[in-house]
Amino acid sequence: MAAPTLQQPSFLLANLKADSTTKPLLHRCQDLVKIIDEYPAKELHSIFPWLVETVFGSLDGIISGWNLRLLHSRSPEYNLVLDFLNPSGPMMKLVYKLQAEEYKYEVPVNYLPGPIKACIQQGVLPDCPLFHNKLQFPLSGLLTLNFNPFEFYMFNLAYCLLTPKTYPPGHHGNTADTAYFVLVDTYLKYFLPSEGNVPPSPFSDSRGSVTAPRSSGMSLSGYGVHSSSLLKHHIFHQPTVNADPAAQEIWRTETLLQMFVEVWLHHYSLEMYQKLQSPQVKVSPARLRLRFPCAPPHSTEPALKQTAHAYYLQKSSPTEEHVLVVRLLVKHLHAFSNSLKPEQLSASGSAHSHTHPSPLEEFKRVVVQRFVQQKLYLFLQHCFGHWPLDASFRAILETWLSFIQPWRYTGEKATAPPDQNRTVPEKWEAFVQENLLVYTKLFQVFLNRAVRTDLVNAKNALMIFRVAKVFSQPNLPEMIQKGEQLFLEPEHVLHHRQPRGYLSPSQGGSYLSPRQRTVTDTVFKVKSHVYSIEGQDCQYKQMFGTELRAAVMKLIQQIAQARQTAKRISDHSSEIAANNSFMSWFGLGTQDQNHTFNGTEAEESGECLKKTHDLLDKALEFLCQIFKLNQGQLTQLISNMGSSEDDANGRQLPDCVQGQSGLILTDLGRMQIINGLRRFDIQYQGDPELQPIRSYENAALVRLFYRISTAINERFGPRMNVLCSRSDFLGRMGRHYLTNPETFTRLRHSPVTQRTMERPRHPRISLRPLASYRTLLILLLLYMIGALLSFGPVSSTLLIISGAFLYGLFMTLFGDKIKTH
C-alpha cells in the first residue's frame, strides 16, 4: 500500500480487515509498519484489539491468528513474523505508543485461569498485584479486567499457549523450533537480561518518556491490601525528571513475568489456590454489588454458587508444549537471578549497608521466591499426579530437574568432565532448604509413578536414571537431609517470633517491603515454606525416613527385575540376529511355528535393550549413593532375585487365580506382564495343517500340498487308523510317520482356558513340510549331488525315499532310547 492518507478510524479498521483476506502476509506487515509510524495513537487505539487478535488468535480459540505455535523455521513467513513481533519491532512500538496515552482494553474474567477466575467470581481478589484496581462490571453483567496496552498485549501472548491447537494433516515439528517458542525466548532475554539493564523503550512521546502505568482511582474496599507493584517505592515515589531510567523501565519486566506466571502456572485445585490467599482479601458479594450499582441485584450470587462446579468441569492438565515453555521460563529465571552481582548480594544481606542496589539488581534477588516458588511447585505437583504413565512425562521431569538445579545456570563454564557429577556449592544450601518440598515430596510422588511404569522401556529407564543422577550429586543429599532436620526442630522456640502463624510472601508480605520482619532464622524459613503450602497440620514424610527407604528398596527390586529382563531379551535377540543370516531367507534360520510374544515392543530390542540395561545399572548405583545403601547386601539381593526370577520365568505363568472360565490375571500378574517378567506361552492350538502360511513357506505349494494331503487322508484314512492302532513294529512305524506326538503335550500345558478341548488327532499324512524353502533347498542340493555322481532324477528320487525310510526305521527302533538320554 502507498503511504496511507488520513482516514476515520472505522475506515482504517475496515480496510485492514479487507486486506487481511486478500493480501499476503508480507504486504500486510509492510502496511502495518507504515500505519504505526504515521497514524496518531488516537486512531491506532481502535485497531489495536483487532490486530492483537489477528496475531495471537481469539481467546476462545475460534480465530487461529498467525498460528505462531505451528510456524516453523522452514516456513517462508517465519523470519517476517519474528521481526514484526520483536521486542523492539513495529508491534511493540505500537504498544508503547498507546501506553503513553493510558488507553485501557477489556479482558473477560472468564478467560483467566480457573482458580483465579473462581476466586474473583466468589469475591476474593487474587494476591497478585496484576489484577488489583482493574475489575469492571459492565451492563452486560460480565466481569472484566481493564488492562493497559502492555498488559493486554502480554496477556494475549501468554494466553496463546493455552488455546487448543489442531495440527494439520502430516504436520510434525519440534516445539523449540516454532515461532511462538522462539518469540517467548526472545522476550525473556530482552526483559530479563542477564547482563546490563532492560533496554529503554524505542518510542518516546512528547513528554520524553513512556512512564509506568499509574494506579487506577477505582478500587474495591478490602482489595488494595498489597501494593500494585513490587517495586512501587522505586517507581512512583520519585519525580519523573530525576527518576532512574532503570526504575522507569523495570515495570515492564515485572508485568511480563507476572503475566506469564499467572497464566501458565495455575493448574491445580481451587481449594489449594484459596489456601494460598491472604485471609484479608475476602469480599462479600453484597460489597461487590455496592461498588458496582449498575450490576443486576441478583446476578452475582447464583454465579458464585456455581463457580466451583464449573471450574472442575473445565479443569484440564497442561499439554507437553505448555510444559516445555514453562521449562524455558524456569531456565531463564535461574539465569537471570544468578546474574546478580556478588557485591549486591552481600550488600542486600547486610542490615547496615549504605549501598543502594539498582531496581533490576534488587529484582533479581527475589524473583524466584516471589514469583515462582509456590506456584511452580503446585503446577508440578498437579502434573506429577495427573500425567499419563508414558514417555511424554519426560517434559515434566526435566522442568522439575531444571528448577532444583539452579547451579547449572550460573553462566560459569564447567571444569569437570560432562560425565562426572560436580559437587553442589555450599552457597546453594539456603535455596535447597527454602524449597524443601520441591526436592522431597515430588521425589516421593515420582517414586510412586516409577514403580507403576514399564522399566524395560528405554525411555522410562532414562527418566529413572536422570532423577537418580541429579539427586546423587555430592553435597545435595546432605543439604536435603539437613533441611529436613531443621523442619523437625521443636515448635516451642518459634511461637514468640510470629504468633499469627507462618506467612509466605504471597500471603500478605512483600520481599522488598521495608516494614516486613527480617527473617534470619533458617529454621523459621524452612517451616514457613512447608506450612505455607501444606498447612500447619501437614504430616511430613521424611525423604530419608524408614517409610520412604522401604519404597526405594521396592523400586530397586523392580529395577533389578527389569534389568534382568532387558538382559535376557537382549541376549535372545542377539542370538536370533546371529542365526538369521542370508540363508534364513531359505528357511535355514530359526523357525518357530508357535512363536510367542515376549511382552516388549519391536523397537525395544537389541541395542535399545542394552542401553536400558546400562541405564538401570547406573540408576542402581546412584540410588545406593543417595540413600547410603550397603553395596554388598544390595548385590547379593539382586543376584538372588535374578536367579530365582530366571527359574520362575522357566516354570511359572504370570500370577493368576482360577476362575469359572479359566485363569484370571491379578494386579501382580499384570505388572509382571507389563515389565516382561513373566509371560504366557501363547501357541497355535488349531489344526496344524491350517496354520497361517509362514514367510519361509511357498504359499502356492502349501495350498497345493494341502489339497493332495486332504484327498489322500479322506481316501485312506480308515486304513491308516487300523495301521496305527496295531501294537507291533508296523504300528510303531505308522505312528512315527502319520501322527504328531507333540500336539497333546502342547494342549495339556496351555494356560488359555478350561474349555480347550484335547481333540484326538487321527493318523494322517502331511505334505506341508515339502513347501518349506529349506526342504526345497535341501532336495535341490541332493539332486545336484546325485547329478555330479551320474545319478538320474529317478535314481536320485529313489535314493531320497530310501534314505527317509531308513531314517524312520532307525527312529522307530531307537527313538525312545534317544529321548530318554
C-alpha positions in Angstrom: 0.0 0.0 0.0 1.2 3.5 -0.7 1.5 5.9 2.2 -2.0 5.9 3.6 -4.0 9.1 3.7 -5.6 10.1 7.0 -9.0 8.4 7.4 -11.5 7.9 10.1 -10.5 5.0 12.4 -13.6 3.0 11.4 -12.5 3.1 7.7 -8.9 2.3 8.7 -10.1 -0.8 10.6 -12.4 -1.8 7.7 -9.6 -1.5 5.2 -7.2 -3.6 7.3 -9.8 -6.3 7.7 -10.4 -6.4 4.0 -6.7 -6.5 3.3 -6.3 -9.4 5.7 -8.3 -11.7 3.4 -6.7 -10.6 0.1 -3.1 -9.6 0.6 -0.2 -11.8 1.6 1.4 -11.5 5.0 4.4 -9.7 3.7 2.4 -6.8 2.2 0.1 -6.6 5.3 3.1 -6.3 7.6 4.6 -3.5 5.4 1.3 -1.7 5.5 1.1 -2.0 9.3 4.6 -0.7 9.7 3.6 2.5 7.8 0.3 2.9 9.7 2.0 2.5 13.1 4.6 5.1 12.1 2.3 7.7 10.6 -1.0 7.5 12.5 -1.5 9.1 15.9 -2.3 7.0 18.9 -5.9 8.2 19.0 -6.6 6.5 15.7 -4.4 3.4 16.4 -6.4 2.8 19.5 -9.4 1.3 17.6 -7.3 -1.2 15.6 -5.1 -2.5 18.5 -7.5 -5.2 19.8 -8.3 -6.4 16.3 -4.5 -6.5 15.5 -3.7 -8.4 18.7 -6.4 -10.9 17.9 -5.2 -11.3 14.3 -1.7 -12.1 15.5 -2.3 -14.4 18.5 -5.8 -15.6 17.8 -9.0 -15.1 19.7 -9.2 -16.0 23.4 -12.0 -18.5 22.6 -9.8 -20.3 20.0 -12.2 -19.7 17.1 -9.7 -17.4 15.3 -6.3 -19.0 14.9 -4.4 -15.8 14.1 -1.0 -16.3 12.6 -0.6 -19.8 14.0 2.6 -18.9 15.8 2.7 -22.4 17.5 2.6 -24.1 14.1 5.0 -21.8 12.3 8.4 -23.4 12.0 11.8 -22.1 10.8 11.4 -23.7 7.4 8.3 -21.6 6.7 8.9 -18.5 4.4 6.9 -16.3 6.8 8.9 -17.3 9.9 11.5 -14.5 9.9 8.9 -12.0 8.8 6.7 -12.7 11.8 9.6 -12.7 14.3 10.8 -9.3 13.0 7.4 -7.8 13.3 6.8 -9.1 16.8 10.3 -8.5 18.1 10.5 -6.6 21.4 12.0 -3.6 19.6 9.9 -4.2 16.5 6.8 -2.4 15.0 4.2 -4.2 17.2 5.9 -3.2 20.4 6.3 0.3 19.1 2.5 0.4 18.7 2.2 -0.9 22.3 4.4 1.9 23.7 2.7 4.5 21.6 -0.7 3.6 23.1 0.8 3.1 26.6 1.8 6.8 26.6 -1.8 7.8 26.2 -3.0 5.4 29.0 -5.7 3.6 27.0 -7.5 0.6 28.6 -8.6 -2.7 27.0 -11.1 -5.2 28.4 -10.4 -8.9 29.0 -13.3 -11.0 30.3 -12.6 -12.7 33.7 -13.9 -15.9 32.1 -10.6 -16.3 30.2 -8.4 -16.1 33.3 -7.1 -19.4 34.7 -9.7 -21.5 36.5 -8.6 -20.8 40.1 -8.2 -17.1 39.6 -11.5 -16.8 37.8 -13.3 -18.7 40.5 -11.8 -16.6 43.3 -12.8 -13.3 41.6 -16.3 -14.5 41.0 -16.6 -15.6 44.6 -15.5 -12.1 45.7 -11.8 -12.9 46.5 -9.2 -10.7 44.9 -6.0 -12.7 44.0 -2.9 -11.7 45.8 -1.1 -10.9 42.5 -1.0 -7.1 42.1 -1.6 -7.6 38.4 -5.3 -7.8 39.0 -5.7 -5.0 41.5 -7.8 -2.0 40.7 -8.7 -3.3 37.3 -12.1 -5.0 37.8 -15.1 -3.6 35.9 -18.8 -4.7 35.9 -20.4 -3.6 32.6 -24.1 -3.5 31.9 -23.8 -7.0 30.4 -23.1 -8.4 33.9 -19.8 -10.0 32.7 -16.8 -9.2 35.0 -13.9 -7.8 33.0 -10.4 -6.6 33.7 -9.1 -3.3 32.3 -5.5 -3.8 31.1 -3.2 -1.1 29.8 -1.8 -1.8 26.3 1.3 -3.5 27.5 -0.6 -5.8 29.9 -3.2 -6.5 27.2 -0.5 -7.5 24.7 1.4 -9.7 27.2 -1.8 -11.4 28.3 -2.7 -12.4 24.7 0.9 -13.5 24.1 0.7 -15.8 27.2 -2.8 -17.0 26.6 -1.9 -18.0 23.1 -0.2 -21.1 24.6 -3.4 -22.3 26.2 -5.8 -22.2 23.3 -6.4 -25.6 21.7 -4.1 -26.3 18.7 -5.2 -28.5 15.8 -2.3 -29.9 13.8 -2.8 -30.0 10.0 -2.6 -33.5 8.4 1.0 -34.7 8.1 2.4 -31.9 10.3 5.3 -32.8 12.5 7.7 -30.4 14.1 9.8 -29.6 17.2 8.2 -27.3 19.7 11.5 -25.5 20.3 11.6 -24.6 16.6 8.2 -22.8 16.5 7.8 -19.1 16.2 6.0 -18.9 19.5 8.7 -20.7 21.4 11.4 -18.5 19.9 9.3 -15.4 20.5 8.9 -16.2 24.2 12.6 -16.9 24.5 13.4 -13.5 22.8 11.0 -11.6 25.2 12.5 -13.3 28.2 16.1 -12.4 27.2 15.0 -8.8 26.4 13.1 -8.0 29.5 15.0 -10.3 31.9 18.6 -9.6 30.8 21.5 -11.4 32.5 23.8 -8.5 31.6 23.0 -4.8 31.7 19.6 -3.2 32.1 16.4 -3.6 30.3 16.7 -1.6 27.0 14.7 1.6 27.1 11.5 1.7 25.0 12.3 2.7 21.4 9.3 5.1 21.4 9.2 8.4 23.2 6.2 10.7 23.4 6.1 14.4 23.6 6.9 14.3 27.3 10.1 12.5 26.6 9.5 9.0 28.0 7.0 6.3 28.4 6.2 6.1 32.1 5.0 3.3 34.2 1.2 2.9 34.4 -0.5 4.8 37.2 -2.7 3.2 39.7 -6.4 3.4 38.9 -8.5 5.6 41.2 -11.2 2.9 41.3 -10.5 0.3 43.9 -12.7 -2.1 45.9 -12.7 -1.8 49.7 -10.5 -4.6 51.0 -8.9 -5.3 47.7 -6.0 -2.9 48.0 -4.1 -4.8 50.7 -1.0 -5.1 48.5 1.0 -2.6 46.6 0.2 -2.6 42.9 3.8 -3.0 42.1 6.6 -5.0 43.7 8.9 -2.0 43.1 6.4 0.7 43.9 8.8 2.6 46.2 11.3 2.8 43.4 9.0 4.0 40.6 6.2 6.1 41.9 7.8 8.0 44.8 10.3 9.8 42.7 9.9 12.9 40.4 9.8 12.0 36.8 12.7 14.4 35.9 15.1 12.8 38.3 13.9 9.3 38.0 16.4 6.5 37.4 15.8 5.2 33.8 16.1 1.7 35.0 13.4 2.3 37.6 11.2 3.8 34.9 11.6 0.7 32.7 11.5 -2.2 35.2 7.7 -2.2 35.4 7.7 -3.9 32.0 9.9 -6.7 33.4 7.6 -7.2 36.4 4.5 -7.1 34.3 5.7 -9.6 31.7 6.8 -12.1 34.4 3.6 -11.8 36.4 1.5 -12.3 33.3 3.4 -15.4 32.3 3.3 -16.9 35.8 -0.3 -16.2 36.4 -1.5 -17.5 33.0 0.8 -20.6 32.7 1.2 -22.0 36.3 -2.4 -22.1 37.6 -3.2 -25.8 37.0 -4.2 -27.1 40.4 -7.3 -27.3 42.6 -9.4 -24.3 43.7 -9.0 -25.3 47.3 -5.2 -25.2 47.1 -5.4 -21.8 45.4 -7.7 -20.4 48.1 -5.4 -21.8 50.8 -2.5 -19.7 49.4 -4.5 -16.5 49.5 -4.3 -13.9 52.3 -7.3 -14.0 54.7 -7.7 -10.3 54.5 -8.8 -10.1 50.9 -12.2 -11.8 51.2 -15.0 -9.6 49.9 -18.7 -10.4 50.1 -21.0 -10.4 47.1 -23.0 -7.6 48.7 -20.0 -5.4 48.6 -19.4 -6.2 45.0 -22.9 -5.0 44.2 -22.4 -1.9 46.4 -19.3 -1.0 44.5 -21.0 -1.6 41.1 -24.5 -0.2 41.4 -25.2 -0.9 37.7 -24.9 -4.7 38.3 -28.2 -6.6 38.4 -29.3 -7.2 42.0 -29.4 -11.0 41.7 -26.7 -11.5 39.1 -23.8 -12.3 41.4 -24.9 -14.8 44.0 -26.1 -17.6 41.6 -23.0 -17.3 39.6 -20.8 -17.6 42.7 -22.6 -20.7 43.9 -21.9 -22.4 40.6 -18.3 -21.3 40.3 -16.5 -24.2 41.9 -18.5 -26.8 40.0 -17.9 -25.0 36.7 -14.2 -24.8 37.4 -13.9 -28.5 38.0 -15.8 -29.3 34.8 -13.3 -27.2 32.7 -10.1 -28.1 34.5 -7.6 -29.8 32.3 -3.9 -30.8 32.5 -1.4 -28.8 30.5 0.0 -30.0 27.2 3.5 -31.1 26.6 4.2 -27.9 24.7 2.9 -25.9 27.6 5.3 -27.7 30.0 8.3 -27.1 27.6 7.5 -23.4 27.6 7.3 -23.4 31.4 10.7 -25.1 31.5 12.1 -22.3 29.3 10.7 -19.8 31.8 12.4 -21.6 34.7 15.8 -21.7 33.0 15.6 -18.0 32.2 14.6 -17.1 35.7 17.6 -19.1 37.1 20.0 -17.4 34.7 18.5 -14.0 35.4 18.6 -14.5 39.2 22.2 -15.9 39.1 23.5 -12.9 37.2 23.1 -10.9 40.4 26.4 -9.2 41.2 28.2 -10.6 44.2 28.7 -7.2 45.8 24.9 -6.6 45.5 24.2 -10.0 47.0 26.4 -9.3 50.0 25.1 -5.8 50.4 21.5 -7.0 50.4 22.3 -9.3 53.3 23.8 -6.5 55.4 21.4 -4.5 57.6 23.7 -1.6 57.9 24.8 -1.4 54.3 24.7 2.1 52.7 24.8 0.9 49.2 21.6 1.1 47.2 21.3 -1.6 44.6 19.6 -0.8 41.3 15.9 -1.8 41.0 16.9 -4.6 38.5 19.5 -6.0 40.8 17.1 -6.0 43.7 14.5 -7.6 41.5 17.0 -10.4 40.6 17.5 -11.1 44.3 13.8 -12.0 44.9 12.4 -13.0 41.6 12.4 -16.8 42.1 11.0 -16.8 45.6 8.5 -14.0 44.9 7.1 -15.2 41.6 7.5 -19.0 41.0 8.5 -20.8 44.2 5.0 -21.8 45.3 3.1 -21.7 42.1 5.6 -23.8 40.2 5.6 -26.4 43.0 1.8 -26.7 42.8 2.0 -26.8 39.0 4.5 -29.7 39.1 2.6 -31.5 41.8 -0.6 -31.4 39.7 1.3 -32.7 36.7 3.0 -35.5 38.7 -0.4 -36.7 39.9 -2.4 -36.4 36.6 0.1 -37.0 33.8 -0.2 -40.3 31.9 2.3 -43.1 32.7 4.1 -42.8 29.4 7.3 -41.3 27.9 5.8 -37.8 27.5 6.3 -37.3 31.2 9.9 -36.5 30.3 8.9 -32.9 29.7 7.6 -32.6 33.3 10.6 -34.4 34.7 13.1 -32.1 33.0 11.2 -29.0 34.2 11.4 -30.2 37.7 15.1 -31.1 37.4 15.8 -27.7 35.9 14.2 -25.9 38.9 16.0 -27.9 41.6 19.4 -27.3 39.9 19.9 -23.5 39.8 23.7 -24.0 39.9 23.5 -25.2 36.3 22.6 -21.7 35.1 25.2 -19.6 36.7 27.0 -18.9 33.5 30.2 -20.4 34.7 32.0 -22.9 32.5 32.2 -26.4 33.9 35.7 -27.5 34.8 34.7 -31.1 35.4 34.1 -33.6 32.6 30.5 -33.8 31.4 30.0 -37.4 32.7 31.3 -36.6 36.2 29.0 -35.1 38.9 30.2 -31.8 40.2 29.9 -31.0 43.9 27.0 -28.7 44.7 28.4 -25.5 46.2 27.6 -24.7 49.8 26.0 -21.4 48.8 23.0 -23.3 47.4 22.2 -24.8 50.8 19.7 -22.0 51.5 17.9 -22.5 48.2 17.5 -26.2 48.9 16.2 -25.7 52.3 13.7 -22.9 51.3 12.4 -25.2 48.5 12.4 -28.4 50.6 9.1 -29.8 49.3 10.2 -29.5 45.7 13.0 -31.9 46.5 11.4 -34.3 48.9 7.7 -34.5 48.3 8.0 -34.5 44.5 10.7 -37.2 44.8 8.2 -39.3 46.7 5.5 -38.8 44.1 8.0 -39.7 41.4 8.7 -43.0 43.2 5.0 -43.8 43.2 5.0 -43.2 39.4 8.2 -45.1 38.8 7.0 -48.4 40.3 4.0 -48.4 38.0 5.9 -47.9 34.8 7.5 -50.4 32.4 11.1 -50.1 33.3 12.2 -52.3 30.4 11.2 -49.4 28.2 14.4 -47.4 27.5 12.6 -44.0 27.8 11.3 -44.9 31.2 14.7 -46.3 32.3 16.2 -43.0 31.2 13.9 -41.0 33.5 14.8 -43.2 36.5 18.5 -42.7 35.6 18.1 -38.9 35.3 16.5 -38.4 38.7 18.9 -40.7 40.4 21.9 -39.0 38.8 20.7 -35.5 39.8 19.9 -36.4 43.4 23.2 -38.2 43.8 25.3 -35.1 43.2 27.8 -34.7 46.0 26.5 -32.5 48.9 22.9 -32.5 47.6 21.6 -35.4 49.7 23.3 -33.9 52.8 21.7 -30.5 52.1 18.2 -32.1 51.8 18.7 -34.1 55.0 19.8 -31.0 56.9 16.7 -29.2 55.6 14.5 -32.0 57.0 16.3 -31.9 60.3 15.7 -28.1 60.5 12.0 -28.6 59.7 11.7 -31.2 62.5 13.1 -28.8 65.1 10.8 -28.4 68.2 8.0 -25.9 67.7 8.2 -24.1 71.1 11.2 -22.0 70.1 9.3 -20.4 67.2 6.0 -19.3 68.8 7.3 -16.0 70.1 8.6 -14.9 66.7 5.3 -14.9 64.8 2.3 -15.5 66.9 -0.1 -15.2 63.9 1.3 -18.2 62.1 3.6 -18.6 59.1 3.0 -16.2 56.3 4.7 -16.6 52.9 5.4 -13.6 50.7 2.3 -14.5 48.7 0.2 -14.4 51.8 0.4 -10.7 52.6 4.0 -9.8 52.6 6.5 -8.3 50.1 10.1 -9.3 49.8 11.1 -5.7 49.2 8.9 -4.0 51.7 10.9 -2.2 54.4 8.2 -2.9 57.0 8.5 -6.7 56.6 10.1 -8.5 59.5 13.6 -9.6 58.6 13.8 -13.4 58.8 17.2 -14.6 60.0 16.3 -17.9 61.4 16.9 -20.7 58.9 14.5 -23.0 60.9 11.8 -20.5 60.6 12.3 -20.2 56.8 12.0 -23.9 56.3 8.9 -24.2 58.4 7.4 -21.2 56.7 7.9 -22.7 53.3 6.4 -26.1 54.2 3.4 -24.7 56.3 2.5 -22.0 53.7 1.9 -24.8 51.1 0.9 -27.9 53.1 -0.8 -26.2 56.1 0.3 -26.3 59.7 -1.4 -29.7 60.2 0.5 -31.4 57.5 2.0 -34.9 58.1 5.5 -34.5 56.6 7.2 -37.7 55.3 10.9 -37.6 55.5 12.8 -38.4 52.3 15.4 -40.2 54.3 12.9 -41.8 56.7 12.1 -45.5 57.2 8.9 -45.4 55.1 10.5 -43.9 52.0 13.5 -46.1 52.4 11.2 -49.1 52.0 9.7 -47.6 48.9 13.1 -47.1 47.5 14.0 -50.7 48.1 10.8 -51.7 46.3 11.9 -49.6 43.3 15.4 -51.1 43.4 13.8 -54.6 43.3 11.8 -53.6 40.2 14.8 -52.0 38.6 16.8 -55.2 39.2 14.0 -57.3 37.7 13.7 -55.1 34.7 17.4 -55.1 34.3 17.4 -58.9 34.2 14.5 -59.0 31.8 16.2 -56.5 29.5 19.4 -58.5 29.5 17.6 -61.8 28.8 15.6 -60.3 25.9 18.7 -58.6 24.6 20.7 -61.8 24.6 17.9 -63.7 23.0 17.6 -61.0 20.3 21.4 -61.2 19.7 21.2 -65.0 19.2 18.3 -64.6 16.7 20.2 -61.9 14.9 23.3 -64.2 14.7 21.3 -67.1 13.4 19.4 -65.0 10.8 21.9 -64.8 8.1 21.3 -64.6 4.4 20.4 -68.3 4.3 17.5 -67.6 6.6 15.6 -66.5 3.5 15.6 -70.1 2.5 14.4 -71.2 5.9 17.8 -72.2 7.4 17.4 -69.7 10.3 15.5 -70.2 13.4 12.0 -71.5 12.8 9.2 -71.3 15.4 5.8 -72.0 14.2 4.4 -71.4 17.6 6.2 -68.1 18.1 5.4 -66.4 21.4 5.4 -62.7 22.3 7.9 -61.6 24.9 5.9 -58.6 26.2 8.1 -55.9 24.7 7.7 -53.7 21.6 9.6 -54.4 18.4 11.7 -51.3 18.8 12.8 -52.3 22.3 15.3 -55.0 21.3 18.9 -55.3 20.6 21.0 -52.2 21.2 18.0 -50.4 22.8 17.7 -53.0 25.5 21.5 -53.0 26.1 21.1 -49.2 26.7 18.2 -49.9 29.1 20.4 -52.4 31.0 23.2 -49.9 31.3 20.9 -47.1 32.4 19.3 -49.2 35.1 22.7 -50.3 36.3 23.8 -46.7 36.8 20.5 -45.8 38.4 21.0 -48.6 41.0 24.5 -47.2 41.7 23.2 -43.6 42.1 20.3 -44.8 44.4 22.9 -46.5 46.6 24.9 -43.3 46.9 21.8 -41.2 47.8 20.4 -43.5 50.5 23.8 -44.9 51.7 22.8 -48.5 50.9 25.2 -51.3 51.6 26.6 -52.3 48.2 27.4 -55.9 49.2 23.9 -56.6 50.5 22.4 -55.0 47.5 24.5 -57.1 45.1 23.5 -60.3 47.0 19.8 -59.3 46.9 19.9 -58.6 43.2 21.8 -61.8 42.4 19.5 -64.0 44.5 16.4 -62.3 43.0 17.9 -62.6 39.5 18.5 -66.3 39.7 15.1 -67.0 41.3 13.4 -64.9 38.7 15.1 -66.8 35.9 13.9 -70.0 37.4 10.4 -68.6 37.8 10.4 -67.5 34.2 11.0 -71.0 33.1 8.4 -72.7 35.3 5.7 -70.2 36.2 3.0 -68.3 34.4 2.0 -64.7 35.4 0.2 -64.5 38.8 -3.3 -65.7 38.2 -6.4 -67.0 40.1 -8.6 -69.8 38.8 -12.0 -68.6 37.6 -15.0 -70.4 36.2 -13.9 -70.0 32.6 -10.1 -70.3 33.2 -7.2 -68.3 34.6 -7.7 -64.7 35.5 -4.8 -62.2 35.9 -4.3 -60.5 39.2 -2.8 -57.0 39.6 0.6 -58.6 40.3 0.3 -60.7 37.1 -0.5 -57.6 35.0 2.6 -55.9 36.4 4.7 -59.0 35.6 3.5 -59.0 32.0 4.0 -55.2 31.6 7.6 -55.4 32.8 8.3 -58.5 30.8 9.0 -60.6 33.9 6.6 -63.4 33.1 4.5 -64.4 30.1 2.0 -66.8 28.8 3.3 -69.4 26.3 1.0 -68.5 23.5 0.8 -71.3 21.0 -1.2 -72.2 18.0 -3.7 -74.9 19.0 -5.8 -75.4 15.9 -5.3 -77.8 13.0 -1.6 -77.8 12.2 -2.5 -78.0 8.5 -4.5 -74.8 8.7 -1.8 -72.6 10.4 -1.0 -69.3 8.8 1.4 -69.5 5.9 4.9 -68.7 7.2 7.4 -66.4 5.5 9.7 -69.4 4.9 7.0 -71.3 3.0 5.8 -71.1 -0.6 2.1 -70.1 -0.5 1.2 -71.9 -3.7 2.8 -75.2 -2.7 1.2 -75.0 0.8 -2.2 -74.8 -0.8 -1.4 -77.5 -3.4 0.0 -80.0 -0.9 -2.9 -79.4 1.4 -5.4 -80.4 -1.3 -3.3 -83.5 -2.1 -2.9 -84.5 1.6 -6.7 -84.0 2.2 -7.5 -86.2 -0.8 -5.2 -89.0 0.4 -6.4 -88.8 4.0 -10.0 -88.9 3.0 -9.5 -92.0 0.9 -7.0 -93.9 3.0 -8.0 -92.6 6.5 -9.6 -95.8 7.8 -6.6 -97.9 6.7 -4.2 -95.5 8.4 -6.3 -95.8 11.7 -6.0 -99.5 11.6 -2.3 -99.4 10.9 -1.6 -97.0 13.8 -3.7 -99.0 16.2 -1.5 -102.0 15.9 0.9 -102.7 18.7 3.6 -104.4 16.6 6.6 -102.9 14.7 4.5 -101.8 11.7 2.1 -99.9 14.0 5.0 -98.1 15.7 6.4 -97.1 12.3 3.0 -95.9 11.1 2.6 -93.8 14.2 6.0 -92.3 13.6 5.1 -91.1 10.1 1.3 -90.4 10.5 0.9 -88.8 13.9 2.5 -85.8 15.8 3.0 -86.8 19.5 3.9 -83.2 20.5 0.3 -81.9 19.8 -1.1 -83.5 23.0 1.8 -82.1 25.1 1.2 -78.6 23.9 -2.5 -78.8 24.6 -2.1 -80.1 28.1 0.3 -77.3 29.1 -1.7 -74.5 27.5 -2.9 -71.9 30.1 -5.6 -70.4 28.0 -8.9 -71.9 29.4 -10.5 -75.0 30.7 -12.7 -75.1 27.6 -9.7 -76.0 25.5 -10.5 -79.5 24.3 -7.9 -82.2 23.7 -9.3 -83.2 20.4 -7.8 -86.6 19.3 -5.6 -86.3 16.2 -6.4 -89.0 13.6 -3.5 -90.5 11.8 -2.9 -88.7 8.5 -0.3 -87.8 6.1 1.1 -84.2 5.8 3.0 -82.9 2.8 3.3 -79.3 4.1 7.0 -79.7 5.1 7.7 -80.1 1.4 6.5 -76.5 0.8 9.3 -75.1 3.1 12.1 -73.3 1.3 14.6 -75.1 3.5 13.2 -78.5 2.4 13.2 -77.4 -1.2 16.8 -76.2 -1.0 17.9 -79.5 0.6 16.2 -81.5 -2.1 17.8 -79.3 -4.8 21.2 -79.9 -3.2 20.6 -83.6 -3.1 19.6 -83.8 -6.7 22.7 -81.7 -7.7 24.9 -84.1 -5.7 23.2 -87.0 -7.5 23.8 -85.4 -10.9 27.5 -85.0 -10.0 27.6 -88.7 -9.2 25.9 -89.5 -12.5 22.5 -90.4 -10.9 19.4 -89.6 -12.9 16.3 -87.9 -11.4 14.5 -91.2 -10.9 17.5 -92.8 -9.2 18.0 -89.8 -7.0 14.3 -89.8 -6.0 14.5 -93.5 -5.1 17.6 -92.9 -3.0 16.0 -89.9 -1.2 12.9 -92.0 -0.4 15.1 -94.9 0.7 17.0 -92.6 3.0 13.8 -91.2 4.5 12.6 -94.8 5.1 15.8 -95.8 6.7 15.7 -92.7 9.0 12.2 -93.6 10.0 13.2 -97.2 10.7 16.1 -96.1 12.8 13.9 -93.7 14.9 11.3 -96.4 15.3 13.8 -98.7 16.8 15.9 -96.4 18.8 13.8 -93.2 19.2 12.6 -93.9 22.7 16.1 -94.6 24.0 17.4 -91.4 22.4 14.7 -89.3 24.1 15.4 -91.0 27.4 19.1 -90.0 27.3 
